[in-house]
Amino acid sequence: MIALTPHMRIFVAVDPVDFRKGIDGLIGVCRKTLSKDPFSGHLFVFSNRNHTSLKMLLYDGQGFYLCQKRLSQGRFTWWPDKMHERSEQLSSHEMHQLLWNSDPKKNPAAPIWKAIR
């Protein structure tokens, strides 16, 4: 089980990926397209061209997890725009909303708790 925690860094690839790619192919996308280190422990999220499925890649220090979520009906309603960046960073709360096919940018979470001094 992968726990999405507030301190986890989550990167969503803006461009769609060929879903025939497995772990090694997605590692290549992380390195070449996103310019990120796949061994960093960050969660990388990819979508297919139709936005009906997501793949998530995570390294835990021993090996890689590759998870997939495919919607039984419809498409994911939100995906980052293709502006200048190749990836967009999400918070854990935003990732939960994305997995439940909601728009993470329309429902902001409360700020992360900080001690008042």
N, C-alpha and C positions, 0 to 999 in steps of 0.2 A: 504494500500500500504506500502511496506517495502522499505525504502530508504537505499541504500548501500552508506555509507559515509566513507571518508578516515580514520576516527578515530575508525571505527567499527572493532572489532576483529572477524575474520571468521575462523572457524576450519572445515576442511574437513576430515571426517572419512576415513581412508585408506581401511579398510575391508568393503565388501558389507554388507548390512542390509536386513533383511526380510521385504519387503514392506507391509506386512499385519500389521505391527506395526503402531500404532497411536501415539498420543502425549505421553501417559504414557509409552509406550514401548520405544520410542526414548529417553525419559528422563532417563530411566534405562540404555540405551546404553551410554548416556553422562556420567553418574555417574560411571558405572562399567567398561566399556571398555575404554573410553577416559579419565577417571579420571578428568572430568571437571564439574563445577557447571552449570546445565542448567538454573538456575535462575540468572545468571550473566549478561544477556543481550547480550551475544555473539551469533553470528549466527552459527549454526551447520548444516553442509551439509552432506548428506548421499546418497549413490548410491545403486541401486540394483545389483544383480550379473552380469547381462548382460550389465550394464552401458548404458541402454536405458532411464533411468529415474533418477531424483534427487528429494530428499525431503530436505526441509530446515526448521529448527526449531528455533524459536526466542521468547524470553520472553521480554515483554515490560513494566513490572512492575505491570500489572494488570492480564495478562493472556498470553497464548501462541498462536503464529501464527504457522501454519503448511502449508507450500506451497509445491507444487509438479510441476515439469516440466518433461513431457514425450515427447521424440522426436517422430515425426511422421514417420521418416525413419532413419535407421542407429543407431550408438552408439556414446556416448561421446568419442572423440578421445584422450583426456588426462585424466589421473587419477593418483594420487600420487603412487609412488612405495612403496612396503612393505619392507622398510628397518628396522629400529629399532623403529620408532615412530608409534603410533596408529592413529595419526592425523597430518595434515599439516596445517599450518596457511597461509592464502592467504590475499592479500590486496583487497580493494574494486575493484580496476581496474582488478585484476586477476580474481575475482569472476564474474565480468561482462563478461570477455572473456570466462570463463568456461560456463556460461549460454548461450552464443552464439556459443558454441561448437568449441572454438578455444583453442589453447595451451597457457595457461597463462604464462608459463615459457619461451616461445620463443619470446614473444612480451612485453618486460618490459616497464613499465610506466616511465614517468619522475619522478624524486624524488619529494617528498612532499615539497612544498614551505617553505622556512625558511627565515626570515629576515636577511639581511646582516648588520653586525655591524662594 
